[in-house]
């Protein structure tokens, strides 16, 4: 978004811009947010900034500490784990239905094309944002195949917490290759019509909290709820 050159901004526009910056880690977990600085950055009144912050607070993206200030909320891994639990349950059901489809030719073609796009990240032909878009589309294709493409939208607002975690883990470039391998394993299982193999691959792919939490929370405890160092 390019909002700073606009003559007048609404609360919703400021909110959406801040939401995006928190989601993509432009504002890292735990960073202090200054209302005065935001007023100057966006060229708006304190009233608009406070309304935008109130909306972000409602999503647990902002934490206000009395007498201390306003901060970007730390990543709550228990919340991330719970959201991913729901998502996996939905996608596992979709995978079961996919295995019972009479024809998966179109789905397989879509997934292969999608993977070809994802692989361009290694040669920097696409951006991180492009990769995330392709990743989302891969899973959307699975849901679309069984007529449930909009189900994951029910988690849209809550899913920002998962996206923050994902953007955090993607700072390690090795994660791109692993995600692509996971997607390939899911695709291969669909081609073989092996439900057990597919279920295991999908679980391995989505259970990033179990697989990676300790790695990142140990190195950067200051960004996570309950692991930040005490002073």
C-alpha positions as a Markdown table, in Angstrom:
| # | Residue | x | y | z |
|---|---|---|---|---|
| 1 | Unk | 0.0 | 0.0 | 0.0 |
| 2 | Unk | 1.1 | 3.5 | -0.7 |
| 3 | Unk | -0.9 | 5.6 | 1.7 |
| 4 | Unk | 1.5 | 8.3 | 2.9 |
| 5 | Unk | 1.0 | 10.4 | -0.2 |
| 6 | Unk | -2.8 | 10.5 | 0.1 |
| 7 | Unk | -4.4 | 13.7 | 1.2 |
| 8 | Unk | -7.0 | 12.0 | 3.5 |
| 9 | Unk | -7.0 | 8.5 | 5.0 |
| 10 | Unk | -9.9 | 6.7 | 6.7 |
| 11 | Unk | -9.6 | 4.6 | 9.8 |
| 12 | Unk | -10.2 | 1.5 | 7.7 |
| 13 | Unk | -7.3 | 2.4 | 5.4 |
| 14 | Unk | -4.9 | 3.0 | 8.3 |
| 15 | Unk | -6.1 | -0.2 | 10.0 |
| 16 | Unk | -5.5 | -2.3 | 6.8 |
| 17 | Unk | -2.1 | -0.9 | 6.3 |
| 18 | Unk | -1.1 | -1.5 | 9.9 |
| 19 | Unk | -2.6 | -5.0 | 9.8 |
| 20 | Unk | -0.5 | -5.8 | 6.7 |
| 21 | Unk | 2.7 | -4.5 | 8.3 |
| 22 | Unk | 2.1 | -6.6 | 11.4 |
| 23 | Unk | 1.2 | -9.7 | 9.4 |
| 24 | Unk | 4.3 | -9.4 | 7.2 |
| 25 | Unk | 6.6 | -8.5 | 10.1 |
| 26 | Unk | 7.4 | -5.0 | 9.0 |
| 27 | Unk | 6.5 | -4.4 | 12.6 |
| 28 | Unk | 8.1 | -7.3 | 14.6 |
| 29 | Unk | 6.4 | -8.8 | 17.6 |
| 30 | Unk | 7.0 | -6.8 | 20.7 |
| 31 | Unk | 7.9 | -3.6 | 19.0 |
| 32 | Unk | 6.5 | -0.4 | 20.6 |
| 33 | Unk | 4.0 | 1.6 | 18.5 |
| 34 | Unk | 3.9 | 5.3 | 19.0 |
| 35 | Unk | 0.6 | 7.1 | 18.3 |
| 36 | Unk | 2.4 | 10.3 | 17.7 |
| 37 | Unk | 4.7 | 8.7 | 15.1 |
| 38 | Unk | 1.7 | 7.0 | 13.4 |
| 39 | Unk | -0.1 | 10.3 | 13.2 |
| 40 | Unk | 2.9 | 11.9 | 11.5 |
| 41 | Unk | 3.4 | 8.9 | 9.2 |
| 42 | Unk | -0.2 | 8.7 | 8.0 |
| 43 | Unk | -0.9 | 12.4 | 8.3 |
| 44 | Unk | -4.1 | 11.8 | 10.3 |
| 45 | Unk | -5.6 | 12.7 | 13.7 |
| 46 | Unk | -4.9 | 10.8 | 16.9 |
| 47 | Unk | -8.6 | 9.8 | 16.8 |
| 48 | Unk | -8.1 | 7.8 | 13.5 |
| 49 | Unk | -5.0 | 6.1 | 14.9 |
| 50 | Unk | -6.7 | 5.2 | 18.1 |
| 51 | Unk | -9.7 | 3.7 | 16.2 |
| 52 | Unk | -7.3 | 1.6 | 14.0 |
| 53 | Unk | -5.4 | 0.4 | 17.1 |
| 54 | Unk | -8.7 | -0.5 | 18.8 |
| 55 | Unk | -9.5 | -2.8 | 15.8 |
| 56 | Unk | -6.1 | -4.4 | 15.9 |
| 57 | Unk | -6.4 | -4.9 | 19.6 |
| 58 | Unk | -9.7 | -6.8 | 19.1 |
| 59 | Unk | -7.7 | -9.2 | 16.9 |
| 60 | Unk | -5.0 | -9.6 | 19.6 |
| 61 | Unk | -2.4 | -8.0 | 17.2 |
| 62 | Unk | -1.8 | -5.0 | 19.5 |
| 63 | Unk | -1.3 | -5.1 | 23.3 |
| 64 | Unk | -1.7 | -2.0 | 25.4 |
| 65 | Unk | 0.1 | -1.9 | 28.7 |
| 66 | Unk | -1.0 | 0.8 | 31.1 |
| 67 | Unk | 1.8 | 3.2 | 31.9 |
| 68 | Unk | 4.1 | 1.4 | 29.5 |
| 69 | Unk | 2.7 | 2.0 | 26.0 |
| 70 | Unk | 1.3 | 0.2 | 23.0 |
| 71 | Unk | 3.1 | -2.8 | 21.5 |
| 72 | Unk | 2.7 | -5.3 | 18.7 |
| 73 | Unk | 1.5 | -8.5 | 20.3 |
| 74 | Unk | 3.9 | -11.4 | 20.7 |
| 75 | Unk | 3.2 | -14.5 | 18.7 |
| 76 | Unk | 1.1 | -16.9 | 20.7 |
| 77 | Unk | 2.1 | -20.4 | 19.6 |
| 78 | Unk | -0.8 | -22.0 | 21.5 |
| 79 | Unk | -3.2 | -19.9 | 19.4 |
| 80 | Unk | -1.3 | -20.7 | 16.2 |
| 81 | Unk | -1.5 | -24.4 | 17.1 |
| 82 | Unk | -5.2 | -24.3 | 17.7 |
| 83 | Unk | -5.9 | -22.6 | 14.4 |
| 84 | Unk | -3.8 | -25.0 | 12.5 |
| 85 | Unk | -5.6 | -27.9 | 14.3 |
| 86 | Unk | -8.9 | -26.7 | 12.8 |
| 87 | Unk | -7.4 | -26.1 | 9.4 |
| 88 | Unk | -5.9 | -29.6 | 9.3 |
| 89 | Unk | -9.2 | -31.2 | 10.2 |
| 90 | Unk | -10.8 | -29.4 | 7.3 |
| 91 | Unk | -8.1 | -30.2 | 4.8 |
| 92 | Unk | -7.9 | -33.9 | 5.9 |
| 93 | Unk | -11.6 | -34.2 | 5.2 |
| 94 | Unk | -11.1 | -32.6 | 1.8 |
| 95 | Unk | -8.2 | -35.0 | 1.0 |
| 96 | Unk | -10.4 | -38.0 | 1.9 |
| 97 | Unk | -13.1 | -36.7 | -0.5 |
| 98 | Unk | -10.5 | -36.1 | -3.2 |
| 99 | Unk | -9.3 | -39.7 | -3.0 |
| 100 | Unk | -12.9 | -40.7 | -3.8 |
| 101 | Unk | -13.3 | -38.5 | -6.8 |
| 102 | Unk | -13.8 | -40.3 | -10.1 |
| 103 | Unk | -11.5 | -38.0 | -11.9 |
| 104 | Unk | -8.6 | -36.0 | -10.4 |
| 105 | Unk | -6.9 | -35.0 | -13.7 |
| 106 | Unk | -7.8 | -31.3 | -13.5 |
| 107 | Unk | -6.8 | -31.0 | -9.9 |
| 108 | Unk | -3.4 | -32.7 | -10.5 |
| 109 | Unk | -2.8 | -30.4 | -13.4 |
| 110 | Unk | -3.5 | -27.4 | -11.2 |
| 111 | Unk | -1.3 | -28.6 | -8.4 |
| 112 | Unk | 1.6 | -29.3 | -10.8 |
| 113 | Unk | 1.3 | -25.8 | -12.3 |
| 114 | Unk | 1.2 | -24.4 | -8.9 |
| 115 | Unk | 4.3 | -26.2 | -7.8 |
| 116 | Unk | 6.2 | -25.0 | -10.8 |
| 117 | Unk | 5.5 | -21.5 | -9.7 |
| 118 | Unk | 6.6 | -22.2 | -6.2 |
| 119 | Unk | 9.9 | -23.6 | -7.3 |
| 120 | Unk | 10.8 | -20.2 | -8.9 |
| 121 | Unk | 11.5 | -18.9 | -5.4 |
| 122 | Unk | 14.9 | -20.7 | -5.5 |
| 123 | Unk | 16.0 | -18.6 | -8.5 |
| 124 | Unk | 14.4 | -15.5 | -7.1 |
| 125 | Unk | 12.0 | -15.3 | -10.1 |
| 126 | Unk | 9.2 | -14.7 | -7.7 |
| 127 | Unk | 9.0 | -12.8 | -4.4 |
| 128 | Unk | 8.2 | -14.0 | -1.0 |
| 129 | Unk | 4.7 | -12.5 | -1.4 |
| 130 | Unk | 4.3 | -14.4 | -4.7 |
| 131 | Unk | 5.4 | -17.6 | -3.0 |
| 132 | Unk | 2.9 | -17.1 | -0.2 |
| 133 | Unk | 0.1 | -16.5 | -2.8 |
| 134 | Unk | 1.1 | -19.7 | -4.6 |
| 135 | Unk | 1.1 | -21.6 | -1.3 |
| 136 | Unk | -2.3 | -20.4 | -0.4 |
| 137 | Unk | -3.6 | -21.3 | -3.9 |
| 138 | Unk | -2.2 | -24.9 | -3.6 |
| 139 | Unk | -4.4 | -25.5 | -0.6 |
| 140 | Unk | -7.4 | -23.6 | -2.1 |
| 141 | Unk | -7.2 | -26.0 | -5.1 |
| 142 | Unk | -7.6 | -28.9 | -2.7 |
| 143 | Unk | -10.7 | -27.3 | -1.2 |
| 144 | Unk | -12.1 | -26.3 | -4.6 |
| 145 | Unk | -11.8 | -29.8 | -5.8 |
| 146 | Unk | -14.5 | -30.9 | -3.3 |
| 147 | Unk | -16.6 | -27.8 | -3.6 |
| 148 | Unk | -15.4 | -26.2 | -0.3 |
| 149 | Unk | -13.2 | -23.5 | -1.6 |
| 150 | Unk | -14.6 | -20.8 | 0.8 |
| 151 | Unk | -14.4 | -22.8 | 4.0 |
| 152 | Unk | -11.0 | -21.6 | 5.0 |
| 153 | Unk | -12.2 | -18.0 | 4.7 |
| 154 | Unk | -14.1 | -18.7 | 7.9 |
| 155 | Unk | -10.7 | -18.5 | 9.6 |
| 156 | Unk | -9.6 | -15.5 | 7.7 |
| 157 | Unk | -9.3 | -13.0 | 10.6 |
| 158 | Unk | -7.8 | -15.5 | 13.0 |
| 159 | Unk | -5.4 | -16.8 | 10.4 |
| 160 | Unk | -3.3 | -13.6 | 10.6 |
| 161 | Unk | -1.7 | -15.2 | 13.7 |
| 162 | Unk | -0.6 | -18.2 | 11.6 |
| 163 | Unk | 0.6 | -16.0 | 8.8 |
| 164 | Unk | 2.8 | -14.1 | 11.3 |
| 165 | Unk | 4.3 | -17.4 | 12.4 |
| 166 | Unk | 4.7 | -18.5 | 8.8 |
| 167 | Unk | 6.4 | -15.3 | 7.8 |
| 168 | Unk | 8.7 | -15.7 | 10.8 |
| 169 | Unk | 9.7 | -19.2 | 9.8 |
| 170 | Unk | 10.2 | -18.2 | 6.2 |
| 171 | Unk | 13.1 | -15.9 | 7.3 |
| 172 | Unk | 15.0 | -19.2 | 7.1 |
| 173 | Unk | 15.4 | -19.8 | 3.4 |
| 174 | Unk | 15.6 | -23.6 | 3.9 |
| 175 | Unk | 11.9 | -23.5 | 4.7 |
| 176 | Unk | 10.9 | -22.8 | 1.1 |
| 177 | Unk | 12.4 | -26.1 | -0.1 |
| 178 | Unk | 10.8 | -28.0 | 2.7 |
| 179 | Unk | 7.3 | -26.5 | 1.9 |
| 180 | Unk | 7.8 | -27.5 | -1.8 |
| 181 | Unk | 8.8 | -31.0 | -0.8 |
| 182 | Unk | 5.7 | -31.3 | 1.4 |
| 183 | Unk | 3.4 | -30.1 | -1.4 |
| 184 | Unk | 5.0 | -32.5 | -3.8 |
| 185 | Unk | 4.4 | -35.4 | -1.3 |
| 186 | Unk | 0.7 | -34.4 | -1.1 |
| 187 | Unk | 0.5 | -34.3 | -4.9 |
| 188 | Unk | 2.2 | -37.6 | -5.3 |
| 189 | Unk | -0.2 | -39.2 | -2.8 |
| 190 | Unk | -3.2 | -37.9 | -4.8 |
| 191 | Unk | -1.7 | -39.3 | -8.0 |
| 192 | Unk | -1.3 | -42.7 | -6.3 |
| 193 | Unk | -4.7 | -42.4 | -4.6 |
| 194 | Unk | -3.0 | -43.3 | -1.3 |
| 195 | Unk | -5.1 | -41.8 | 1.5 |
| 196 | Unk | -2.7 | -42.9 | 4.2 |
| 197 | Unk | 0.3 | -41.4 | 2.5 |
| 198 | Unk | -1.6 | -38.2 | 1.8 |
| 199 | Unk | -2.8 | -37.9 | 5.3 |
| 200 | Unk | 0.7 | -38.3 | 6.7 |
| 201 | Unk | 2.1 | -35.8 | 4.2 |
| 202 | Unk | -0.6 | -33.2 | 5.0 |
| 203 | Unk | -0.1 | -33.6 | 8.7 |
| 204 | Unk | 3.7 | -33.2 | 8.4 |
| 205 | Unk | 3.2 | -30.1 | 6.3 |
| 206 | Unk | 0.7 | -28.3 | 8.6 |
| 207 | Unk | 2.0 | -29.4 | 12.0 |
| 208 | Unk | 4.7 | -26.7 | 11.9 |
| 209 | Unk | 4.3 | -25.8 | 15.5 |
| 210 | Unk | 5.4 | -29.3 | 16.7 |
| 211 | Unk | 8.2 | -29.4 | 14.0 |
| 212 | Unk | 9.6 | -25.9 | 14.4 |
| 213 | Unk | 8.4 | -24.1 | 17.5 |
| 214 | Unk | 11.4 | -25.0 | 19.7 |
| 215 | Unk | 13.9 | -24.0 | 17.0 |
| 216 | Unk | 12.6 | -20.5 | 16.7 |
| 217 | Unk | 11.5 | -19.8 | 20.2 |
| 218 | Unk | 14.9 | -20.8 | 21.5 |
| 219 | Unk | 16.8 | -18.5 | 19.2 |
| 220 | Unk | 14.3 | -15.6 | 19.4 |
| 221 | Unk | 12.3 | -16.0 | 22.6 |
| 222 | Unk | 11.6 | -12.2 | 22.7 |
| 223 | Unk | 9.1 | -12.6 | 19.9 |
| 224 | Unk | 6.9 | -15.3 | 21.5 |
| 225 | Unk | 4.4 | -15.4 | 24.3 |
| 226 | Unk | 5.7 | -17.1 | 27.4 |
| 227 | Unk | 9.3 | -17.4 | 26.1 |
| 228 | Unk | 10.5 | -13.9 | 26.1 |
| 229 | Unk | 13.4 | -13.2 | 28.6 |
| 230 | Unk | 12.5 | -11.6 | 31.9 |
| 231 | Unk | 14.2 | -8.4 | 32.9 |
